[in-house]
Amino acid sequence: MLLGVYWYYGFPEDLYRFDFFRFCPGFGGHADGPAELTVTVQAPDPAALLAQVRAVAARYPDGYLFAYAHTTQLRLTLGDYALTDYTFHVAQELEQVLHQQQATPTAEPLPTDTPLLRLAEPQDPTPPYRYNPVLQAVAAGPQKHRAEVALLRLDCHLPLVRQPDFLTTLAALCEQFNLDVLYYYDYIITPQVNLMVFFSNGRQGVGGQPLRYTDTAALTTAVAASLAAHGGRPKHLGKQKEYPRHGPHIIRMVDIDFVL
């Protein structure tokens, strides 16, 4: 699973600017469509343009890149339900190619039977997230630059005296699982404490750096074992007034303006 900062409903206008690509926000809800960066161009040498686009796709294979090619026209689409900095970097690389090949944007539609070219598709090496009573997949936002954040949330309670050691263990797990963000909210019900803990990452793929995936199944198993070892259980004690509201208390953090 990919945790961290992404864009879906809004475009990060102060971070990126494109001459060719147009941002199409995701639909969400019942419409349920991905966010996209898309452009249709004409080029004097379409074969050379497509060859250079394929070269970019080969260098950056961890994002969806689709194309439609017809005579002198080429439509490019980068799309996903979570557009990371990696996707925007690939778009910047493609824009350089479009400029080099003297491409020009066009509104002329391609024939409906133009075949789809799948130039790149990400391969998440981790098992898909499955709902469980320990770690819930949640999203937060919008934050700075209209960013959203994919996180895992732990709701639990445990003896108050065990809280420091438990949080230290969670910090060690974050280091083990390559997670840069860990913060929590708490509410004390002596001798217990309710915790709401968030695990995540910051911006993903800035400058084309490789994406960092999280094995949520293995992390869930490790967190559950740690919680049990410290005398804790999932879910909170009490009612609404005992909901963890004190915080956020930061243990690990990067890109704070995008995360909180």
N, C-alpha and C positions, 0 to 999 in steps of 0.2 A: 504494500500500500504506500502511496505517496503522501506524506504529511508535510505541512508547511504552507507557505504563502502562494496564493494563486489568484487569477482573475477570471470572472465568469459574467457578472452583470455589468461591469464597468471597465473602461479602458484606462490604463495608467498614463494619463496625458502628460504629466510632468516627468515621466521616466523615458518614454519612447515617442518617436515621431517617425512616420512613414510617408514616403512619396507615392508608393504604389498600393500597399495593402490597406484594406478597409476593415475595421473591427465590427463584427456583428455579435452583439451580446447573446448570451444563452437565454433560453426561454424559461426553463424551470417549470414546475407545476405539471399540469396535465399536458401542456405542449411539449415539454421535455426535449429540448434540443441543445446541442453543444454550442459553446462560444467559438467563434471562428475569426481568423485573419484570412481574407480572400482577395484575389485580384484576377482580372482577365486582361491579357495584353496581346499585342501584335508585335512581331519581331521580323527584321529583314532576313535573319537566318534562324528559323525556328528549330532546326535540328541541333545547331550549336548551342542554342539557349537551353533546350531540354537536356543536352549532355551535361552542361554546367550545373543545372538544377539537380540532376541525378548525383553529381559529385558532391554537392552540398548535403544531399540526403544521406550519402554514404558516410560523410564525416559526422553527421548528427542524426543517428538513427533512433534516438529516444523520444521522438515526437511524431504525431500523425502528420504526414505530408501527402496529399492527394493531388493529382493533376488530370486535366483533360486537354488533349492536344488535337487540333484540327487545322490543317493547312498552316497558315501563318499565325494562328491563334493558340494561346496557352492560358488555361485557367489553373491557378494554384490555390490550394486551401490548406491552412494549418488549423486544425480544430480539435477541441477536447472539452470535457466537462470541467477541467481545471487547467487553464493556461498559465504555465509557470514562466519565470524569466527565461528558461531554456527555449520555450517556444518563440518568445519575442526576439531572442538572439538569433535563432534560425531565420526568422523573417528578415532581420537586418542583413544577414549573409545573403539571402536571396535577393534583397533589394540591390546589393552591390552587383550581383550577376545581371539583374534586369537593366541597370544603368550601363554596364559594360557592353551588353548586347543591343543597346539602343532600342529597348522595348518601349512601347507606348501603351498606356491604358486604353481600353476600348469597352464600350457598352454593348457591342454587337454580340448577340447570344450565339452560343455554339449549338450545333444540331443536337437534338435530344438523344440520338443514338450514339453520341461520341463515347467511346469506351473510357472507363475509369482506370487510371494508373495509380497503383498504390506504391508510392516511392519510399515511404518509411512508416513503420508502425512500432510503437514502444513495446518492449517485452518485459513486463514486470516479473522479476524472478521470484517474488514472494507469493505465498498462498493468498487467495482473495480474502478480504475481511469478512468474517461471519459474526453476526450479532451474538453477544454473550453477556452474562450478568456482571462481568468485571470491567471490561473496557468498551465504552460506547464510542462509535465514530460520530463526531459532531463537526460543525463548521461555525465560524464566528466572523463577523464583519458587518458592514465595510469598515476598513481601517484606513491608514494613510494611503494616498494614491488609489483609493477605491479597492484596495486589496481585501481578499478574504483569506481565511486560514482553515486548513483541515487539521483537526486535532483528535486525540483519543482522550476520553474523560473517564476518570475513576471516581465513583461515589462510594464512600465507605465510612466505617466507624471503627475505632480501636481504643484501647486504654490510653489516656492522655500521656502517661509516663513512657509509653512506647513510641510516641510520635516522632521524637528526634531520630531515633535509630531507624525507624521505618522510612523516613524521608531520606536519610543518608543512603539506605539501601536502594531506594528508587533513583537517586542521583547516580549511583554506580551502574544501575541497569541502563540508564540513559547513555552513559558513556559506552557501555557494552554494545548497545543497539544503535549507536551513532545518532542520537537525538540531542539537539542543541537547546531545546526549550522544555522547561519543567517549572511549573508554578502551581500554587494551590490557594484555596480559600478554606477557612475553618470556622467552626463554632463549637465552643467548649460546653459539654454537658457533664460536669464532674461526676464520676471519674473518667468519663469517656470524651472523645472528641469526634465530631463529624468533619470529614475532609472531602473536598471536591478538587481533584488533582488533574492537571492537563499536561499531556505529552505532545510534543510536536517538533517541527523544525522551522527555520527561518525561510528566506528566499531560496528557491531551488533553481540551479542551473544558470546562475548569473555568469555572463560571458561565455556560455557554452560548457560550463563545468558539468561533469556527469551528475545525473539525478541520483538521489539517495533514497532507496526504498526501505520500508520497515516491515519485518516479518511480524505481523500483528498476532499471529497464532502463538509464536514462541514468546513474544513479549507478554501476552495475556497469561500464559502459563507461569512465567517468572514472577509477574506481579501478584498473581493469585497465591503462589507459594509464599512470597514474602509477606503478604497480608496475613495469611494464616499463621506464619511463624511469629508474627508480632501480636497475635491475639485479636486480630481484626476480622471483620466480615464486610461483604458488599452491602450497599445501601446505607441510608442515614437513619439515625434514631430520632424519635420525636415526630413533630409535625412541622408545619411551614415555618414557624418562628424559630425553629432550631436549624433551619437551612444554612449551610455555610456561606456567610456573607462577608466575613472579615478577610480582606485581601485586596488585590493579589499579593501573595508572598512569593517572591522570585527566588528560585534555586539555580536555574540555568536559563540563559536568555541570549538571543541574538536578534537583530533587526526589530527591536522592541516597538518602534513606531508602526511596523507592519503587523505585529502579532497582538499587541494590547491596545 
